[in-house]
């Protein structure tokens, strides 16, 4: 995925073409079925046909375009997009932000992370517990300006996914990371401060104590608060956008 390449500083040429075309589709610059030919894409980005073809294949796998022998490459409606793909989700949240989309994804987190916390309480190895605690310590350090708030918070949540010992949960790390990057920026802006360290400490303490139900409940409370913040922000924005009545 692009995020994995980006974190390693190795966004390939194919990745650059994919990134640009994906953003153009989400923003509506390329929509209503219209899409350039491979030759036009190669000319625009000054890339070989093989690089262009690979980028188109990746967009096809994400459900964003389809390539047919007679009709050529055409964009697909949003209903066909792979919304669980981290790249697609990031493009949508960054280029076509909506509170509704963010709320829907956060609601899905309710079905993932509380169970992950319970599984971590049941299965976490000593090294996995250390990784969760390290994420918590990073959050504490961030409060004193010694770490990045966003990256520290994400490291805590991803460490819990890894601690489940379940390979399916582990592979959700990119998806959760992508959404958290947008969600945390927004909720921090609404609240005027960073994520609650005590709330996250309660999750860690429950996992360390192997208390599955308490770990699940503590994580559920964190995510429920995010949903409440999103609804509050949406209401405030709607109120602010209403034209003021003349007296």
C-alpha positions as CSV (number, residue, x, y, z in Angstrom):
1,X,0.0,0.0,0.0
2,X,1.1,3.6,-0.6
3,X,1.2,4.4,3.2
4,X,3.7,1.6,3.7
5,X,5.9,3.0,0.9
6,X,5.4,6.5,2.2
7,X,6.5,5.6,5.7
8,X,9.7,4.1,4.3
9,X,10.3,7.1,2.0
10,X,10.1,4.9,-1.1
11,X,7.1,6.1,-3.1
12,X,7.7,4.5,-6.5
13,X,7.0,6.0,-9.9
14,X,4.0,3.8,-10.2
15,X,2.9,4.9,-6.8
16,X,3.2,8.5,-7.7
17,X,1.0,8.0,-10.8
18,X,-1.5,6.0,-8.7
19,X,-1.6,8.7,-6.0
20,X,-2.3,11.5,-8.5
21,X,-5.0,9.5,-10.5
22,X,-6.6,8.3,-7.3
23,X,-6.9,11.8,-5.9
24,X,-8.3,13.0,-9.2
25,X,-11.0,10.4,-9.2
26,X,-12.1,11.1,-5.6
27,X,-12.1,14.9,-6.2
28,X,-14.3,14.5,-9.3
29,X,-11.6,15.7,-11.7
30,X,-11.9,12.3,-13.4
31,X,-15.5,11.2,-13.1
32,X,-18.7,10.3,-14.8
33,X,-17.0,7.5,-16.5
34,X,-14.3,9.6,-18.3
35,X,-10.7,8.6,-17.9
36,X,-7.6,9.2,-20.0
37,X,-6.1,6.5,-22.2
38,X,-2.9,4.8,-21.2
39,X,-1.1,6.8,-23.8
40,X,-2.4,10.1,-22.4
41,X,-1.5,9.1,-18.9
42,X,2.1,8.2,-20.0
43,X,2.4,11.5,-21.7
44,X,1.1,13.5,-18.7
45,X,3.4,11.8,-16.3
46,X,6.3,11.1,-18.7
47,X,6.3,7.5,-17.8
48,X,6.6,4.2,-19.7
49,X,3.5,2.3,-20.7
50,X,4.4,-0.5,-18.2
51,X,4.4,2.0,-15.3
52,X,1.1,3.4,-16.5
53,X,-0.4,0.0,-17.0
54,X,0.6,-1.1,-13.5
55,X,-1.0,2.0,-11.9
56,X,-4.2,1.4,-13.8
57,X,-4.2,-2.2,-12.7
58,X,-3.9,-1.0,-9.1
59,X,-6.8,1.4,-9.5
60,X,-8.8,-1.5,-11.1
61,X,-8.1,-3.7,-8.0
62,X,-9.4,-0.8,-5.8
63,X,-12.6,-0.8,-7.8
64,X,-12.1,2.8,-9.0
65,X,-11.8,2.1,-12.7
66,X,-12.6,-0.8,-15.1
67,X,-10.7,-1.6,-18.3
68,X,-12.7,-3.2,-21.1
69,X,-11.4,-4.0,-24.6
70,X,-13.9,-1.9,-26.5
71,X,-14.8,0.9,-24.1
72,X,-11.3,1.5,-22.8
73,X,-10.7,2.7,-19.2
74,X,-13.7,4.1,-17.4
75,X,-14.1,5.4,-13.8
76,X,-16.5,3.5,-11.6
77,X,-19.1,4.9,-9.3
78,X,-18.2,5.3,-5.6
79,X,-20.4,2.4,-4.7
80,X,-17.9,0.1,-6.5
81,X,-14.8,1.5,-4.7
82,X,-13.0,-0.7,-2.1
83,X,-13.7,1.5,0.9
84,X,-11.6,-0.7,3.2
85,X,-8.5,-0.1,1.0
86,X,-6.3,2.3,3.0
87,X,-5.4,4.4,0.0
88,X,-9.1,4.8,-1.1
89,X,-10.1,5.7,2.5
90,X,-7.3,8.2,2.8
91,X,-8.1,9.8,-0.6
92,X,-11.7,10.1,0.4
93,X,-11.0,11.6,3.9
94,X,-8.4,14.0,2.6
95,X,-9.8,15.1,-0.7
96,X,-13.5,14.6,-0.1
97,X,-13.9,15.0,3.6
98,X,-17.3,14.4,5.2
99,X,-18.3,14.0,8.8
100,X,-20.7,11.3,7.7
101,X,-17.9,9.2,6.2
102,X,-15.7,9.7,9.2
103,X,-18.6,8.8,11.5
104,X,-19.3,5.6,9.5
105,X,-15.7,4.5,9.7
106,X,-15.5,5.3,13.4
107,X,-18.6,3.3,14.0
108,X,-16.9,0.4,12.3
109,X,-14.0,0.8,14.7
110,X,-16.5,0.0,17.4
111,X,-16.7,-3.5,15.9
112,X,-13.0,-3.9,15.7
113,X,-10.9,-2.3,18.4
114,X,-12.9,-3.2,21.6
115,X,-12.7,-6.8,20.5
116,X,-9.0,-6.4,19.7
117,X,-8.5,-5.0,23.2
118,X,-10.2,-8.1,24.7
119,X,-8.1,-10.4,22.6
120,X,-5.0,-8.5,23.6
121,X,-5.9,-9.0,27.2
122,X,-6.3,-12.7,26.5
123,X,-3.3,-13.3,24.2
124,X,-0.7,-10.6,24.6
125,X,2.8,-11.8,25.0
126,X,5.3,-9.9,27.3
127,X,6.8,-8.2,24.3
128,X,3.4,-7.2,23.0
129,X,2.5,-5.7,26.4
130,X,5.8,-3.8,26.2
131,X,4.8,-2.4,22.8
132,X,1.4,-1.2,24.1
133,X,3.1,0.4,27.2
134,X,5.6,2.0,24.9
135,X,2.8,3.6,22.9
136,X,1.3,4.9,26.2
137,X,4.7,6.3,27.3
138,X,5.0,8.0,23.9
139,X,1.6,9.7,24.5
140,X,2.8,10.9,27.9
141,X,6.0,12.2,26.3
142,X,4.0,14.0,23.6
143,X,2.1,15.9,26.4
144,X,5.5,17.3,27.4
145,X,6.5,18.1,23.8
146,X,8.9,15.2,23.6
147,X,7.0,13.2,21.0
148,X,4.4,13.6,18.3
149,X,0.8,13.4,19.6
150,X,-0.6,11.8,16.4
151,X,2.1,9.2,15.9
152,X,2.1,8.3,19.6
153,X,-1.6,7.8,19.7
154,X,-1.5,5.7,16.5
155,X,1.3,3.5,17.9
156,X,-0.8,2.7,20.9
157,X,-3.8,1.5,18.9
158,X,-1.7,-0.4,16.4
159,X,0.2,-2.1,19.2
160,X,-3.1,-3.5,20.5
161,X,-4.0,-4.9,17.1
162,X,-0.6,-6.6,17.0
163,X,-1.1,-7.9,20.6
164,X,-4.2,-9.9,19.6
165,X,-2.1,-12.6,18.1
166,X,-4.7,-12.8,15.3
167,X,-3.2,-12.3,11.8
168,X,-6.4,-10.8,10.5
169,X,-6.4,-8.0,13.1
170,X,-2.7,-7.4,12.6
171,X,-3.3,-6.7,8.9
172,X,-5.8,-4.0,9.8
173,X,-3.0,-1.8,11.0
174,X,-2.8,0.3,7.8
175,X,-6.6,0.7,7.7
176,X,-6.8,1.9,11.3
177,X,-3.7,4.1,10.9
178,X,-5.1,5.8,7.8
179,X,-8.4,6.7,9.5
180,X,-6.8,7.6,12.8
181,X,-4.5,10.2,11.1
182,X,-7.6,12.1,9.9
183,X,-9.8,11.4,12.9
184,X,-7.3,12.4,15.5
185,X,-6.4,15.6,13.7
186,X,-10.1,16.5,13.7
187,X,-11.0,15.5,17.2
188,X,-7.9,17.2,18.7
189,X,-8.9,20.4,16.9
190,X,-12.5,20.1,18.3
191,X,-11.4,19.5,21.8
192,X,-8.5,21.8,21.8
193,X,-6.3,19.2,23.4
194,X,-4.9,15.7,22.7
195,X,-6.3,12.3,23.3
196,X,-6.9,11.4,27.0
197,X,-3.9,9.6,28.5
198,X,-5.9,8.4,31.5
199,X,-8.5,6.8,29.2
200,X,-5.7,5.0,27.2
201,X,-4.0,4.0,30.5
202,X,-7.2,2.3,31.6
203,X,-7.2,0.2,28.4
204,X,-3.5,-0.8,29.0
205,X,-4.1,-1.6,32.7
206,X,-7.0,-3.8,31.8
207,X,-5.0,-5.6,29.1
208,X,-2.0,-6.1,31.4
209,X,-4.4,-7.5,34.1
210,X,-5.8,-9.9,31.5
211,X,-9.3,-8.5,32.1
212,X,-11.0,-8.9,28.7
213,X,-14.3,-7.3,29.5
214,X,-12.7,-4.2,31.2
215,X,-10.3,-3.8,28.3
216,X,-13.1,-4.0,25.7
217,X,-15.3,-1.5,27.7
218,X,-12.4,1.0,28.1
219,X,-11.6,0.9,24.4
220,X,-15.3,1.2,23.5
221,X,-15.6,4.3,25.7
222,X,-12.7,6.0,23.9
223,X,-14.2,5.4,20.4
224,X,-17.7,6.3,21.6
225,X,-16.3,9.7,22.7
226,X,-14.9,10.2,19.2
227,X,-18.3,9.5,17.6
228,X,-19.8,12.1,20.0
229,X,-17.2,14.6,19.1
230,X,-17.8,14.1,15.4
231,X,-21.5,14.6,15.8
232,X,-20.9,17.8,17.9
233,X,-18.5,19.2,15.3
234,X,-20.9,18.4,12.5
235,X,-23.7,20.2,14.3
236,X,-21.4,23.2,15.0
237,X,-20.4,23.5,11.4
238,X,-24.0,23.2,10.2
239,X,-25.0,26.0,12.6
240,X,-22.1,28.2,11.5
241,X,-22.9,27.7,7.8
242,X,-26.5,28.9,8.2
243,X,-27.1,32.4,7.0
244,X,-27.7,34.9,9.8
245,X,-31.2,36.4,9.8
246,X,-31.4,40.1,9.4
247,X,-32.9,41.9,12.3
